[in-house]
Amino acid sequence: MPKMKTNRGAAKRFGRTASGKYTHKQSHLRHILTKKDTKRKRNLGKRDIVEPQDSGHLRRLLPYL
């Protein structure tokens, strides 16, 4: 049986923490930034944890990550 391939699109968008959880970049930081306060923009820049319900799907997309 051949090796499973990593989905390259998903590999560019998601990361893995040391504890095995998946992380993703948050949205709403590309444009219309003037109405958002500085604290909100700063916190949107940080990576966020993927919900546990979606982790199983990512496990199939990223078998070696």
C-alpha positions as CSV (number, residue, x, y, z in Angstrom):
1,M,0.0,0.0,0.0
2,P,1.5,3.4,-0.9
3,K,2.2,6.1,1.6
4,M,-0.5,8.7,2.3
5,K,0.2,12.1,0.7
6,T,0.1,15.3,2.8
7,N,-2.4,17.8,1.4
8,R,-0.1,20.7,0.6
9,G,-2.8,23.3,0.7
10,A,-3.6,22.3,4.3
11,A,0.1,22.1,5.2
12,K,0.5,25.7,4.4
13,R,-2.5,26.8,6.4
14,F,-2.3,24.7,9.6
15,G,0.4,23.9,12.1
16,R,0.9,21.5,15.0
17,T,1.6,22.3,18.6
18,A,3.9,20.2,20.8
19,S,0.9,18.8,22.6
20,G,-0.6,17.5,19.2
21,K,-3.3,20.2,18.7
22,Y,-3.6,22.0,15.4
23,T,-3.3,25.7,14.9
24,H,-4.6,28.1,12.3
25,K,-4.3,31.8,11.4
26,Q,-7.3,34.0,12.3
27,S,-9.3,35.9,9.8
28,H,-10.4,39.6,9.6
29,L,-6.9,41.1,9.5
30,R,-6.6,41.9,5.8
31,H,-8.6,45.1,5.3
32,I,-11.1,47.6,6.9
33,L,-8.7,47.8,9.9
34,T,-9.5,51.4,10.9
35,K,-12.6,50.5,12.7
36,K,-11.0,47.7,14.7
37,D,-9.2,48.7,17.9
38,T,-5.5,48.0,18.4
39,K,-6.1,45.2,21.0
40,R,-8.4,43.3,18.6
41,K,-6.0,43.6,15.8
42,R,-3.1,42.4,18.0
43,N,-5.0,39.4,19.2
44,L,-6.2,38.5,15.6
45,G,-2.5,38.3,14.6
46,K,-1.9,35.3,17.0
47,R,-2.5,31.8,15.9
48,D,-5.6,30.0,17.2
49,I,-6.3,26.4,18.2
50,V,-8.5,24.4,15.8
51,E,-11.7,23.1,17.4
52,P,-11.6,19.4,18.5
53,Q,-14.5,18.6,16.1
54,D,-12.3,19.5,13.1
55,S,-9.1,17.8,14.3
56,G,-10.1,14.4,12.9
57,H,-10.5,15.9,9.4
58,L,-7.1,17.6,9.7
59,R,-5.5,14.3,10.8
60,R,-6.4,12.8,7.5
61,L,-5.2,15.8,5.5
62,L,-1.9,16.0,7.4
63,P,-0.8,12.5,8.3
64,Y,2.9,13.4,8.8
65,L,2.6,16.8,10.2
